[in-house]
Amino acid sequence: MTEVERPIDSPDDGPAGAESDEQERAEGESAAPGRRRRRIAVLVSVAALAFVLDLVSKLVVVAELENHAPIELLGSWLRLNVIRNPGAAFGIGEALTILLTAIAVAVIVVIARIARKLYSLPWAIALGMLLGGACGNLADRIFRAPGVFQGAVVDFIAPRHFAVFNLADSAIVCGGVLIVLLSFRGLDPDGTVHRD
C-alpha cells in the first residue's frame, strides 16, 4: 500500500510499520521508471503503427488510384477518392500550409514533453495515436509537392456529405476523443485520478 492509498485515519504500526512503509515506497520508486518506460514503449509502438499504416495506405492510393475515377465501397456512402489537400480539415486554411506544419511540429514536441511523466496506459495509447497521425501528415507536408513544408496531404477516404480524410486524420481524431474522455474521467497522464 502506498502512502497515498493508506486511509487517513489509520495509525502507523510503530517501527515495524515504518520500515514496511519505507520498503514499499522504495519498491514503488524503483518500479516507477520501468513502468514509465513500458508506457513510453506503448506510445512509440502505437505512433509507429499509426504512421506506418498511414504511409503505406498513401503510397498504395497514390500509386493505384490517383488520376482514376473514385472507387465506391458502400455505394455512394463511402468512396475512395484521392485528393491533395494543402489545408487543414475540410480544406480550411489552404494558404496556411507552413503554419499547419509548425502546429504539427509543436504537437510532437508537446507529446514528447508529456511522455517524460507518462504512467497511464490509456494516455500512452491516446498520445501514440495523436503522435502517429501528426507525423503522418507532417511527412506529407515535408516530402510531397509543391515543396518542403508546403506539401499537400494525400486524403482519400470520402464518406458521403463529409470531408475527405486519411488514416492519419483518423488517428488524430481517435486520439483526441480518447484524451477528452480520459480528461472527463479525471485521469491524468501521470496516472493520478481526480474526482471533482
Summary of the structure (lengths in Angstrom):
residues: 196
radius of gyration: 22.4
end to end distance: 23.6
largest distance: 78.4
contacts: 574
relative contact order: 0.15
helix: 59%
strand: 10%
